[in-house]
């Protein structure tokens, strides 16, 4: 990669960050936008959390009757 290509890559990277920040400021940032922002800030990615419920009943709620 020559110096011009490296410079162009840096400009494109800054453009993606600017666009992601604009969407974030407007309240419309996507997950990809936040990933770009975190990466450029040197912050780790937010972990993905998957919650599963496996038929656990809360007996107090299941015994209540709707009035």
N, C-alpha and C positions, 0 to 999 in steps of 0.2 A: 504494500500500500504506500503510495507516495504522499507527500505533504498536502497536496490539493485534495486528495480523496479523504484523508484524515480530517482536514478542516471541514469538508462538506458533511462528513458524518457527524461532527460536533455541532454544526449548524442544525442539522435535521433532529438531533437529539434535543437541542434547546427548543426547537419549534414544538416537538411533541410535549415537552414539559410545559411550555407556555400555554398550549391548548388545554392540557390537563388541568392546569391551575385555573384557567378561565372558567372551565366547566365546574370545578370545585367551588370557586367563589360564587358562581351562579346557583349552586345547589344541585347540579346535574351530573356530578362526576360518576363515572362508571368504576367498576372494580379494577379495570385495566388502568384507568386514570390514577387511582390511588396507588396502584403498584408502581407506576412511573414516578409519582411524587415521592413515595417512600424510598425507592431505589436511589433517586437523585439526592435525597437527603441523607442517605446512608443508614436509613432505618430498616429494621428487619420487616419482612412481610408479616402481616397480621395472620395468625394461625387460623385455619379453617376448622370450625367446630361443627360436628355433626351430632345431633341429639336424636336418640331413638327411644321411643316408649314401647315397652313390651307388655302390653296388657296389664299394667299395674293399676289396681283400683284403689281409690281413696274411699275407705268405707264410710267415712263421715259424709262425704258428698253423695255417695250412692244411696244412702238411707234417707236423704232429705227429699221431701215432697214439694213440688211447686205449688204455690197457692194462687 
